[in-house]
Amino acid sequence: MTRSERIGGSNRNKWSGPAGPRTLGMVCAVATAGALLAGCGGESGTQEERAVPASPAASAARAASPSGSASPSGSFGALTEDQAQRKALIPKIKISYDKALNAALKAVPGTKVVSLDLDDDDNGGDPFWEVRVAKADGTASTVRVDAVSGKAGQPQADTDDDADDKSELAALLKTTTVTAQQAAQTALAKQQGTVTAIELDQADDEASASPSSASPSSASPSSASPSSASPTSASPSPGTENGRNGNGKPEWSVDVVTSGDWNKTTFDIDATNKKILREHIDTD
């Protein structure tokens, strides 16, 4: 359930201008000094800008101009591709994450939520919630909930899970005392926005014990900034099989997207006491 990346930054080279003015410059060179200044100044300026490195101030001005910073198609503007996708998808939602969780739990009685993720068909279709729920013995199912109508589809059993997978998931659920709803509320209390993903996982021993995985409030000043977050907190999807191989405490990963900048903030939350363990802002 990972996602990310990019919009290119090399389009500015396409605005460097044509090479045609050189011929005009040669004609102007045989003119008088007055005619050269009056007749050739406007045409040769573009050629001179290409031949001589621009000053820092000129470079900054060119970077700030719409023609110098926009992509050739202008489809995303100042947003990255991921931010543009979030901007296009999230306003379509009529059913919030909590209603989707309730619909999935109703579709498969006697289960607990393991994960929730917002998605759409073919990047542009109707949005839907994919909710994974499991019974106490680790038997899991996935329910697709329409994010517009709220209708839950037919539950699909996770047939890929073997006996070990079920045993590990059952042990994880047994030690988890914080619900998915409570984890989401904890994240929203710290950062207002739209919850787009929730996932239960087990922190590995190294991540739990490493000083770099401490929360920003207890970390050193240099490690408190989002850009210097630990690799564990920077992971876009902490819910991986590698995490489940550890013996650490269970934890929830909650993604919150803010409107306006359309950035995604991931909160890792202790699934036994609701404490925020890590926080990472994804600006991609």
Number of C-alpha atoms within 10 A of each C-alpha: 12 8 8 12 12 12 14 10 10 10 14 16 9 12 12 13 12 11 10 10 16 15 10 12 18 11 11 20 12 10 13 11 11 9 13 16 13 11 15 19 14 9 15 18 12 16 17 14 14 13 8 8 10 13 10 9 9 12 12 11 11 16 14 12 10 12 15 19 18 18 19 14 7 11 11 16 15 15 18 19 18 21 25 18 15 19 19 12 19 19 11 14 19 15 18 16 24 15 14 24 24 15 20 31 20 12 18 18 11 11 20 20 24 24 22 27 19 23 22 15 9 7 11 11 11 15 22 26 27 24 28 25 27 25 19 17 15 23 20 26 21 22 24 24 27 22 25 15 11 20 16 22 15 14 18 12 15 14 9 7 14 10 10 10 15 18 15 16 24 18 14 22 24 13 13 20 14 18 18 24 14 14 27 25 17 17 25 17 10 11 16 13 18 20 26 20 23 27 24 29 28 29 26 17 14 14 18 18 12 11 14 21 21 22 19 20 11 12 14 13 10 11 19 18 14 16 13 14 22 20 12 20 25 19 14 20 18 25 22 14 11 12 17 19 13 17 14 17 17 25 28 31 29 30 27 24 24 16 16 8 13 23 22 25 22 27 28 28 24 24 26 15 12 20 15 21 20 22 27 24 20 21 17 17
